[in-house]
Amino acid sequence: MAKKAKRGPEETAPELELTGRDVDTMDRLQTLARRVIESAEKHRDPHLDVPSRSLSNAHFNRKKRFIEMGDRTNRRELFNLNQARMYMQTMLAGSGCSRLLRQGKSTSIRGLYYMLKHTIEGTKEETFDDQAESDAVIEDLEVLAGALREELHLYAQTRGSLVGTITFEDSGDTIDASRMGSGGYSIPSIVEPEIIKFKKCDAKFILHVEKDTVWQRFNQDKFWQKHKCILTHGSGQPPRGVRRLLYRMHNELKLPLYCLLDNDPWGYYIYSVLKQGSINLAFESQRMAIPAARYLGLRSIDFDRCELKPNVTIKLNDQDRKRAQQIAKYPWFADKKPWQAEIKKMMDNGFKLEVESLISKDISYVTEVYVPDRLRQGDFLD
Amino acid sequence: MAKKAKRGPEETAPELELTGRDVDTMDRLQTLARRVIESAEKHRDPHLDVPSRSLSNAHFNRKKRFIEMGDRTNRRELFNLNQARMYMQTMLAGSGCSRLLRQGKSTSIRGLYYMLKHTIEGTKEETFDDQAESDAVIEDLEVLAGALREELHLYAQTRGSLVGTITFEDSGDTIDASRMGSGGYSIPSIVEPEIIKFKKCDAKFILHVEKDTVWQRFNQDKFWQKHKCILTHGSGQPPRGVRRLLYRMHNELKLPLYCLLDNDPWGYYIYSVLKQGSINLAFESQRMAIPAARYLGLRSIDFDRCELKPNVTIKLNDQDRKRAQQIAKYPWFADKKPWQAEIKKMMDNGFKLEVESLISKDISYVTEVYVPDRLRQGDFLD
């Protein structure tokens, strides 16, 4: 396999010279492969030590302020009837990704599943029975190789747009995000420095809103022009590409990130993932989480503060109350008094508030009053 | 109300000079309002004749080749206890839209709900109890005023991107869709000629693919450059903005539209809506349906034709079989032998095929072999 890694027999497509991060990613994949050879040469059983992705191996690092993966690993052996299948699947996924790197192409995790699915010669055994199997193995491969799946040339769904006072290059094309009309620029799934290169940025901050319909209001009112900022949305829980781009803009361009989300447990959760990372994919937090993100609103105090009418509120249901209690106990919210007050106040209110409820004041209240007031007052939750 | 239509007391935002289509839309809204005054002056009970949006009032026009709304109307009277509430809701929605037009702003149907929701003075009566009520009234208003909801300044969700050899203006910004990087241009919800103006088009056709992940493959392989075309996706069932933009490009730029969808009942249905319109919103077909659209694939014959392996197929379930039988009976498929054969073959196969299954041949088989072959051979379903 170590020899094959340079040229596999399976592909006919021309191979490219690897560049940038791909060289490093390929090296990590080849290291995995080389270990098999080394074990064989030493007459030892090949194995992989896969970092454990269980909840108990994820913890909140209070210093770094994001969710981190612990040190626990599980051994996966080739010559173990219970583990052989998954061992081989892991190596197969690694070989698939190295093929993608060498071809300079990428695909979805569904695409990789189809690419690798086959009946093993001379048997009736399938490499993968369903996509759930290959998805799990891809997550293993990410932590094994220490590479985000985007670096393994795997893309996710895209949903999310961007406009604002920033110019960057995307795959060689210059994108002036201040001239993107009403539609905006679709944020791609893979936004690594090889693809997206920042050129010129006049923005002073990033405003990330939850929904595309709210984003449209901010874009129509040219909020980003008036306030010199970058305006993004992620159609609800932002996909990986949006999170990673926010991370890069925040860290490389030193832009504060403000989040405008609904005043409900789902909005709190979106904030939590943007800020601290997700528990399920703790490995990725270090390259996606933005601990300095700020929660600008909506807040539980907004019903009184903005003098809203009761008929724009939405009653909390049992599910909401349960989720709110869970979220209040997250370690990164548990010791923050303002967050405890925020969540308690929502429970006491007995209702949630969508960003759109501000339209009952005026269609542009959110862009002309609400957000500018919060920014001027420096009034947000951490 | 007729007098108020020019200047409502509710808004403080500056009013704009109406331009283009807005003049016409406002006129249609004012006509509705004027009828109330006229009735009152003649001491008659005000009423609206709302075209019936029931299924039985939608039919397939074989000459125009799209789903059309019939002539049946339902009378809605102000002085009728059963109808007064809905009558007033309809007029309220009309007044809300006229306010949007005069402010030169637009909002989502959720936004309009929040904008219009209030407790009627001196009563405990709410104008709308929930959004379902205002959504239904908006659909009534569209047919009453003979205006698409986009013309009433109401936007829908956006999901869908575009790249290709076309340059257009969006709200004054020039968008060169051949220089949009890996992300592409986010197709907005409102794409009427006042917002999107076509400038230069070198494209020979439009390729619309179902999913964003497939779109990414075509964009990465620069398919649109090689084949001089426009490449779009709609993240599944395309939203209104995507359908309307495809309609405009097809009709104004005389570009054939080819659809690359999954070989399953859902793919057939997406094609059906793009081509003939949707039964629920028959009124909009005349401005959205593209009867000359072509179904390029995937086809039920592709398992054999492309020599796919059984392990990339997905077994049909009961729901699939039921949907397929329904779709086979749609009047626009019922008398087309190739479509009957297509659907029957899928049932006989007993499985469906996703576009991604072609990756099992080669990651770029779909962009380099499958679609180019079909285009060269002129091989598609009508």
Interface residues (C-beta under 8 A of the other chain):
Chain A: E11 T12 A13 L100 Q103 K105 S106 T107 S108 R110 G111 Y114 M115 K117 H118 T119 E126 Y155 Q157 T158 R159 S161 E169 D170 S171 G172 D173 T174 I175 R179 M180 G181 S182 G183 G184 Y185 S186 I187 P188 S189 I190 I195 I196 D212 T213 Q216 R217 Q220 D221 S235 K309 N311 V312 E354 E356 S357 L358 I359 S360 D362 I363 S364
Chain B: E11 T12 A13 L100 Q103 K105 S106 T107 S108 R110 G111 Y114 M115 K117 H118 T119 E126 Y155 Q157 T158 R159 S161 E169 D170 S171 G172 D173 T174 I175 R179 M180 G181 S182 G183 G184 Y185 S186 I187 P188 S189 I190 I195 I196 D212 T213 Q216 R217 Q220 D221 S235 K309 N311 V312 E354 E356 S357 L358 I359 S360 D362 I363 S364
